[in-house]
């Protein structure tokens, strides 16, 4: 038991927390990277593992991924190639097996965001920002480009976001005069001075977008504001409702079942925010989430459940967004992980990734193994496992919290806690900090390995014995027999944590002048603590604590003698190829 005097004062150490984004760092510097809160504990965000295919890498740039319910395959777009992929995942060994990928088509473009959906014929439909493509195995060829006449005439609009609703394909026509939709056996064209719909007549299985069928034009304009269409999207869990999203306004439309033109605008409501980039639109359950803006507001993140929108960003995050150099270079996805509904958004030019947990209503940072933006662009759930593609490479990855590395690389997990300040702002001495953490659980980190090279030991000795002393070293030892008079390498395992370094070396024989050189070749799980005394402007050197090896499950780590400060901030980095489960702690200060 630790005994402290009356001059000690306890302060909370909020290990369990989010990225709070104060308007200025002095207000709040709190950040959490690649971790989030589950059941009031801080745990790992999802890692990922590469999915190997028999023919190797599928390409260079991942562009899109979609689950085809009708074909029971993943639709994967890498570079300009469209694949139908089949992947099975073994939960017991945490690995994929029996994978296949068959190319079904080629796009005119090789980079940029793509949108994928399907209808009930069934046909897979793809928009790459230049053309609309469809895959129908009944047709020859099976992969074709949609036209305006069933022949070779191109469609008369620039396609964007696409979705499926009430037997129609909904596609936004960006920055020109068309938005369209299509039923199973035909496409219905929408003509718009921002949004409008016209009717296309049946033409078999061909996807045809006539400009003005039979001289009839049924037009519904996006009339709330002068605007450009960004997306037409099915409103999940709202039956016949769709959202027509412009750059500065959103309107609700409903399928009324009319003979000529099924959709009518709801004249009683609109959302006075539009969409900055349709690639940030994501929908699931009852939600549609997007990166929003209007003519009087910069970027914010909003969601709607079919009525008035809710803003989920704070003033600190809004300030952060206002400092972005190119917020339009962004992409987002929505998925459910371990019961948590998560909206994840990447800003590529600005090298920033954030995710919002709708369960805890908190934001967190995400990154790759180098601290850059997170590499997942779109996520799909197939055969009981999440998968994504990355614009960084042509790989497909399995994505889940069961993976504790980024394809074998250590995940940078960081928690910067709230500032520890006494209200009187007097300088105090931080005697110790500590918190509760799971230890002794992960076999991946049970061995601590040091390569120790002993040179200049003379030629008369035969063995060398190394003993760890002090702390939790367990007196781990290694003995090597010399065959040529010189010790070249000794590997030490399981010394425990908090041991005295370097180890005590006993040389048997003529070991005069022996020199010890040690290099770290592997590491057990550890926590690195660095401290800021200036409100988070700078942090000092790391002080490491190694976690206990497997089966030694004491649950508290402590650091002592952190020094004097009146604005103390602790930054913890969790280093491991295994998992972390951490809870709150405390700091003890004295005057």
Phi, psi and omega in degrees: 000136181271129179255127181236148181282177181291342181276003178272146178226135183268137176233146178288143174246100190275078176299319181275104181193174184247185170273111190264341172056071170293153180305324172230155181304328180296329179290311176199126176253005185303132176213148174226121182252125171059030173217160175209179188258128176225122181053041178068013175245154176270121184228175185284141166286170186294140169258188182209162182219135181295140176260114179279141175246153185305324182264014177087203183298141183276346181164207186245325186231116175283133186238329183193154177213141185206142176270121175266110179292320183292320182267352182053049179215162168274133170266117184238129178244117178238127186055236178255013184256138178250126182241149161258117185245145175235126185224134173243142183236132179262110182291338182287320181253003178054052183209150176276155177208165176051057180264153176207152177214120181245125179286130181244352181186172180226133179268164177281340182249156181242350179223169178099163181290141173239153177241137187229136171209187178207163176240191187268004184298310010259149174222140172268131185240136186226137172239128179247016180088352177237319181219167171248130182244155174217145177248123179221106185295347178284331183276160173231116357289160184282339181245118186224168176257135177294146181231177178261354183224006183080001180242254184239353182293129182289158174293151190261037179205167176261111186283152176225236182299139177230152179206170180242138180200130174049046181073003180253150166264124179259125180225133179277138173257112190270131171061028171209208194252023182224142164221143189223165172212165186212141173273188185301309188258007182202166174248144175247125186267136175252128178258134187209144166271022171169304173220133173199165181227136169237174185252132171255143183269155184304135178224043182071220182267358177290146176263108189236136180238078179294143184291320184208077189299127176054028178074004182261133178229119177251111190241131171233112187273152170281087195262351183299320176216155167293125192203172174242138183289134175254320183197152167237118192228141174294132176275110185298142177066015181240025172059250188267020184262138171232160175247128173257112190253121173261192179281334184229001181205156177227135178242147175265133176236156181227143174280108182267354180078014179299153186293311185278312185220115193283336190260140173228145181282141172283114184277001186260347182207153169207163179254125188276029173226141175254202184241128180287321181211120182298341177291348178266359179282132177216144182223148179186153181055250178245012191247146161236126183240143181201163172276112192255161174197168162211189186288352181236006184220139174281189186295133171218164175256129182229163171217158176222150174249023179110348178243217179295143186282161174242138178267129182252348176277152179262176179296328177292319178291321177300321177295319177300314180298325181293342180267356180291141181279331183210073182294342178290338177276076188213164179201148185214162174213159181235131180205164180250120182239117178052040179086355181260126176274117190238130172254119185245128182230135177248135170248104192287310180301321184269003172055052184222135174227133178228153169224145182245128179263112180293339178290311182265351182057047182226152174261150175219157175272151171228158179201170170272188184293345180258005181085007177271184183301153180291143192273348180287135180249314176222148183236141177225145179253117187217132180051046175066030178208144175277144176222153174214163170245158182236140176290348180284335183201181182263021183272154166256136183238141164281139193226121184186161175285350175289343176267124183256011174224168169264087181052046178095346180268145179298138179273129177284099179256121187226139172231117174258115187279169175294153180295142176259108183228133170278137182305331179278356176059021175281151177292138178227164177255124178277110183283317182196155171226152178194160178207166182272135181211148175291132177224164173068024188248331194254117179294336182298335186241024185281343183248127172255121188242127173241134170268119184243123180246126179249125181234168177057035182270010183080188186235002186262353184269162183242330181219158174227133179243130180245132182232128174275134182232153176082159175061217182255052185272345180057018180052037178301139185222157174219139179234137179232141178264129184273131180250335183235016176088353180226131175278125182258322183199139176226132178252127181252134178236152174055053176278352185081196182241164177063027179276161176281133182232140004283167181289158173288133184243126176250116180259124178267125181102200184278085181253024184303132175080017181299138178244135182251126175235126183237138174230142182277120179253348179198165185215138168286169177302138180212164175239125177259128177250127169234149189238138172251136178247009183232035176077023177092006178289327179209154180234150181277194181290157178282141169240120189261145169234124179273138178285160181292149176291176185306134175082356175256097199251029171302146197244011182233135173253146179220147172237142187241154171056062181279348174101190188260141179190160170240006176207084190259130177233129180258132176243123181247131173246126183263112188248116181186158167263002176253197186266166173228140175224110188232151179234177184291165180219205182211156174236139179245121181242150177223151180262000000 
